[in-house]
Amino acid sequence: MRYGPAGGTFTATFEREGAGLTVRTEAFAARIGDPADDAHGEPELTLSAC
């Protein structure tokens, strides 16, 4: 989904690496990795602009 004057949808690609998943579009990349070393075992999420 996209917001703003540009409109349209993102074209996404998906890449699986071990226990992680990377989602890439022309605007951003998101990586969901292995559970973090915390008490709750939550997966780690990293976002970056392209």
Jmol script that loads the backbone (N, CA, C; Angstrom):
load data "model"
ATOM      1  N   MET A   1       0.856  -1.153   0.000  1.00  0.00           N
ATOM      2  CA  MET A   1       0.000   0.000   0.000  1.00  0.00           C
ATOM      3  C   MET A   1       0.911   1.226   0.000  1.00  0.00           C
ATOM      4  N   ARG A   2       0.478   2.291  -0.654  1.00  0.00           N
ATOM      5  CA  ARG A   2       1.279   3.505  -0.737  1.00  0.00           C
ATOM      6  C   ARG A   2       0.403   4.702  -0.451  1.00  0.00           C
ATOM      7  N   TYR A   3       0.981   5.693   0.232  1.00  0.00           N
ATOM      8  CA  TYR A   3       0.285   6.927   0.543  1.00  0.00           C
ATOM      9  C   TYR A   3       0.992   8.081  -0.145  1.00  0.00           C
ATOM     10  N   GLY A   4       0.272   9.165  -0.393  1.00  0.00           N
ATOM     11  CA  GLY A   4       0.889  10.368  -0.932  1.00  0.00           C
ATOM     12  C   GLY A   4       0.526  10.596  -2.376  1.00  0.00           C
ATOM     13  N   PRO A   5       1.056  11.692  -2.958  1.00  0.00           N
ATOM     14  CA  PRO A   5       0.678  12.085  -4.308  1.00  0.00           C
ATOM     15  C   PRO A   5       1.163  11.134  -5.401  1.00  0.00           C
ATOM     16  N   ALA A   6       2.187  10.319  -5.124  1.00  0.00           N
ATOM     17  CA  ALA A   6       2.704   9.419  -6.157  1.00  0.00           C
ATOM     18  C   ALA A   6       1.696   8.322  -6.499  1.00  0.00           C
ATOM     19  N   GLY A   7       0.907   7.903  -5.508  1.00  0.00           N
ATOM     20  CA  GLY A   7      -0.108   6.867  -5.731  1.00  0.00           C
ATOM     21  C   GLY A   7       0.489   5.562  -6.205  1.00  0.00           C
ATOM     22  N   GLY A   8      -0.335   4.656  -6.629  1.00  0.00           N
ATOM     23  CA  GLY A   8       0.131   3.370  -7.134  1.00  0.00           C
ATOM     24  C   GLY A   8       0.527   2.422  -6.017  1.00  0.00           C
ATOM     25  N   THR A   9       0.971   1.244  -6.398  1.00  0.00           N
ATOM     26  CA  THR A   9       1.387   0.238  -5.429  1.00  0.00           C
ATOM     27  C   THR A   9       2.884   0.002  -5.537  1.00  0.00           C
ATOM     28  N   PHE A  10       3.459  -0.545  -4.488  1.00  0.00           N
ATOM     29  CA  PHE A  10       4.865  -0.929  -4.502  1.00  0.00           C
ATOM     30  C   PHE A  10       5.008  -2.254  -5.224  1.00  0.00           C
ATOM     31  N   THR A  11       6.126  -2.428  -5.898  1.00  0.00           N
ATOM     32  CA  THR A  11       6.485  -3.722  -6.450  1.00  0.00           C
ATOM     33  C   THR A  11       7.465  -4.339  -5.465  1.00  0.00           C
ATOM     34  N   ALA A  12       7.074  -5.416  -4.833  1.00  0.00           N
ATOM     35  CA  ALA A  12       7.896  -6.013  -3.783  1.00  0.00           C
ATOM     36  C   ALA A  12       8.560  -7.293  -4.253  1.00  0.00           C
ATOM     37  N   THR A  13       9.790  -7.512  -3.776  1.00  0.00           N
ATOM     38  CA  THR A  13      10.480  -8.785  -3.966  1.00  0.00           C
ATOM     39  C   THR A  13      10.774  -9.341  -2.581  1.00  0.00           C
ATOM     40  N   PHE A  14      10.818 -10.644  -2.471  1.00  0.00           N
ATOM     41  CA  PHE A  14      11.016 -11.311  -1.196  1.00  0.00           C
ATOM     42  C   PHE A  14      12.211 -12.241  -1.301  1.00  0.00           C
ATOM     43  N   GLU A  15      13.046 -12.248  -0.271  1.00  0.00           N
ATOM     44  CA  GLU A  15      14.238 -13.083  -0.262  1.00  0.00           C
ATOM     45  C   GLU A  15      14.359 -13.742   1.105  1.00  0.00           C
ATOM     46  N   ARG A  16      14.390 -15.057   1.114  1.00  0.00           N
ATOM     47  CA  ARG A  16      14.494 -15.816   2.367  1.00  0.00           C
ATOM     48  C   ARG A  16      15.946 -16.199   2.583  1.00  0.00           C
ATOM     49  N   GLU A  17      16.489 -15.885   3.765  1.00  0.00           N
ATOM     50  CA  GLU A  17      17.869 -16.218   4.114  1.00  0.00           C
ATOM     51  C   GLU A  17      17.878 -16.871   5.482  1.00  0.00           C
ATOM     52  N   GLY A  18      18.079 -18.168   5.527  1.00  0.00           N
ATOM     53  CA  GLY A  18      18.072 -18.868   6.813  1.00  0.00           C
ATOM     54  C   GLY A  18      16.749 -18.670   7.519  1.00  0.00           C
ATOM     55  N   ALA A  19      16.792 -18.099   8.732  1.00  0.00           N
ATOM     56  CA  ALA A  19      15.579 -17.853   9.507  1.00  0.00           C
ATOM     57  C   ALA A  19      15.040 -16.447   9.283  1.00  0.00           C
ATOM     58  N   GLY A  20      15.631 -15.680   8.342  1.00  0.00           N
ATOM     59  CA  GLY A  20      15.206 -14.302   8.107  1.00  0.00           C
ATOM     60  C   GLY A  20      14.503 -14.130   6.771  1.00  0.00           C
ATOM     61  N   LEU A  21      13.824 -13.000   6.628  1.00  0.00           N
ATOM     62  CA  LEU A  21      13.101 -12.660   5.406  1.00  0.00           C
ATOM     63  C   LEU A  21      13.365 -11.188   5.096  1.00  0.00           C
ATOM     64  N   THR A  22      13.711 -10.882   3.831  1.00  0.00           N
ATOM     65  CA  THR A  22      13.904  -9.506   3.402  1.00  0.00           C
ATOM     66  C   THR A  22      12.852  -9.167   2.363  1.00  0.00           C
ATOM     67  N   VAL A  23      12.187  -8.031   2.562  1.00  0.00           N
ATOM     68  CA  VAL A  23      11.192  -7.512   1.628  1.00  0.00           C
ATOM     69  C   VAL A  23      11.764  -6.216   1.056  1.00  0.00           C
ATOM     70  N   ARG A  24      11.865  -6.119  -0.267  1.00  0.00           N
ATOM     71  CA  ARG A  24      12.418  -4.919  -0.915  1.00  0.00           C
ATOM     72  C   ARG A  24      11.397  -4.318  -1.870  1.00  0.00           C
ATOM     73  N   THR A  25      11.331  -2.986  -1.867  1.00  0.00           N
ATOM     74  CA  THR A  25      10.539  -2.243  -2.841  1.00  0.00           C
ATOM     75  C   THR A  25      11.434  -1.140  -3.383  1.00  0.00           C
ATOM     76  N   GLU A  26      10.912  -0.325  -4.288  1.00  0.00           N
ATOM     77  CA  GLU A  26      11.694   0.793  -4.801  1.00  0.00           C
ATOM     78  C   GLU A  26      11.890   1.883  -3.753  1.00  0.00           C
ATOM     79  N   ALA A  27      11.151   1.839  -2.654  1.00  0.00           N
ATOM     80  CA  ALA A  27      11.216   2.881  -1.625  1.00  0.00           C
ATOM     81  C   ALA A  27      11.892   2.430  -0.320  1.00  0.00           C
ATOM     82  N   PHE A  28      11.855   1.140   0.024  1.00  0.00           N
ATOM     83  CA  PHE A  28      12.404   0.694   1.297  1.00  0.00           C
ATOM     84  C   PHE A  28      12.775  -0.776   1.237  1.00  0.00           C
ATOM     85  N   ALA A  29      13.552  -1.183   2.243  1.00  0.00           N
ATOM     86  CA  ALA A  29      13.861  -2.595   2.460  1.00  0.00           C
ATOM     87  C   ALA A  29      13.561  -2.891   3.923  1.00  0.00           C
ATOM     88  N   ALA A  30      12.938  -4.015   4.176  1.00  0.00           N
ATOM     89  CA  ALA A  30      12.632  -4.444   5.545  1.00  0.00           C
ATOM     90  C   ALA A  30      13.172  -5.854   5.716  1.00  0.00           C
ATOM     91  N   ARG A  31      13.896  -6.078   6.804  1.00  0.00           N
ATOM     92  CA  ARG A  31      14.429  -7.400   7.107  1.00  0.00           C
ATOM     93  C   ARG A  31      13.892  -7.843   8.451  1.00  0.00           C
ATOM     94  N   ILE A  32      13.271  -9.009   8.458  1.00  0.00           N
ATOM     95  CA  ILE A  32      12.775  -9.621   9.678  1.00  0.00           C
ATOM     96  C   ILE A  32      13.702 -10.789   9.956  1.00  0.00           C
ATOM     97  N   GLY A  33      14.448 -10.689  11.054  1.00  0.00           N
ATOM     98  CA  GLY A  33      15.488 -11.668  11.333  1.00  0.00           C
ATOM     99  C   GLY A  33      15.150 -12.610  12.456  1.00  0.00           C
ATOM    100  N   ASP A  34      16.189 -13.334  12.877  1.00  0.00           N
ATOM    101  CA  ASP A  34      16.064 -14.276  13.984  1.00  0.00           C
ATOM    102  C   ASP A  34      15.562 -13.573  15.232  1.00  0.00           C
ATOM    103  N   PRO A  35      14.932 -14.309  16.135  1.00  0.00           N
ATOM    104  CA  PRO A  35      14.503 -13.689  17.388  1.00  0.00           C
ATOM    105  C   PRO A  35      15.683 -13.048  18.108  1.00  0.00           C
ATOM    106  N   ALA A  36      15.450 -11.862  18.629  1.00  0.00           N
ATOM    107  CA  ALA A  36      16.488 -11.138  19.365  1.00  0.00           C
ATOM    108  C   ALA A  36      16.787 -11.870  20.670  1.00  0.00           C
ATOM    109  N   ASP A  37      17.936 -11.572  21.247  1.00  0.00           N
ATOM    110  CA  ASP A  37      18.321 -12.197  22.517  1.00  0.00           C
ATOM    111  C   ASP A  37      17.703 -11.456  23.692  1.00  0.00           C
ATOM    112  N   ASP A  38      16.382 -11.385  23.720  1.00  0.00           N
ATOM    113  CA  ASP A  38      15.724 -10.749  24.857  1.00  0.00           C
ATOM    114  C   ASP A  38      14.782 -11.755  25.518  1.00  0.00           C
ATOM    115  N   ALA A  39      14.206 -11.365  26.614  1.00  0.00           N
ATOM    116  CA  ALA A  39      13.369 -12.268  27.391  1.00  0.00           C
ATOM    117  C   ALA A  39      12.120 -12.713  26.634  1.00  0.00           C
ATOM    118  N   HIS A  40      11.661 -11.904  25.691  1.00  0.00           N
ATOM    119  CA  HIS A  40      10.429 -12.222  24.969  1.00  0.00           C
ATOM    120  C   HIS A  40      10.676 -12.990  23.670  1.00  0.00           C
ATOM    121  N   GLY A  41      11.916 -13.058  23.188  1.00  0.00           N
ATOM    122  CA  GLY A  41      12.223 -13.781  21.946  1.00  0.00           C
ATOM    123  C   GLY A  41      11.567 -13.167  20.733  1.00  0.00           C
ATOM    124  N   GLU A  42      11.411 -11.836  20.709  1.00  0.00           N
ATOM    125  CA  GLU A  42      10.770 -11.132  19.589  1.00  0.00           C
ATOM    126  C   GLU A  42      11.703 -11.114  18.374  1.00  0.00           C
ATOM    127  N   PRO A  43      11.170 -11.298  17.157  1.00  0.00           N
ATOM    128  CA  PRO A  43      11.990 -11.178  15.957  1.00  0.00           C
ATOM    129  C   PRO A  43      12.517  -9.753  15.817  1.00  0.00           C
ATOM    130  N   GLU A  44      13.686  -9.627  15.214  1.00  0.00           N
ATOM    131  CA  GLU A  44      14.298  -8.319  14.982  1.00  0.00           C
ATOM    132  C   GLU A  44      13.822  -7.775  13.636  1.00  0.00           C
ATOM    133  N   LEU A  45      13.439  -6.501  13.584  1.00  0.00           N
ATOM    134  CA  LEU A  45      12.985  -5.849  12.361  1.00  0.00           C
ATOM    135  C   LEU A  45      13.922  -4.702  12.048  1.00  0.00           C
ATOM    136  N   THR A  46      14.484  -4.691  10.827  1.00  0.00           N
ATOM    137  CA  THR A  46      15.363  -3.615  10.386  1.00  0.00           C
ATOM    138  C   THR A  46      14.778  -2.988   9.128  1.00  0.00           C
ATOM    139  N   LEU A  47      14.580  -1.660   9.132  1.00  0.00           N
ATOM    140  CA  LEU A  47      14.058  -0.933   7.985  1.00  0.00           C
ATOM    141  C   LEU A  47      15.127   0.002   7.452  1.00  0.00           C
ATOM    142  N   SER A  48      15.207   0.154   6.126  1.00  0.00           N
ATOM    143  CA  SER A  48      16.138   1.100   5.533  1.00  0.00           C
ATOM    144  C   SER A  48      15.532   1.677   4.263  1.00  0.00           C
ATOM    145  N   ALA A  49      15.893   2.918   3.976  1.00  0.00           N
ATOM    146  CA  ALA A  49      15.429   3.576   2.751  1.00  0.00           C
ATOM    147  C   ALA A  49      16.293   3.128   1.588  1.00  0.00           C
ATOM    148  N   CYS A  50      15.706   3.012   0.430  1.00  0.00           N
ATOM    149  CA  CYS A  50      16.455   2.613  -0.765  1.00  0.00           C
ATOM    150  C   CYS A  50      16.873   3.824  -1.564  1.00  0.00           C
TER     151      CYS A  50
END
end "model"
wireframe off; spacefill off
backbone 0.3
color backbone group
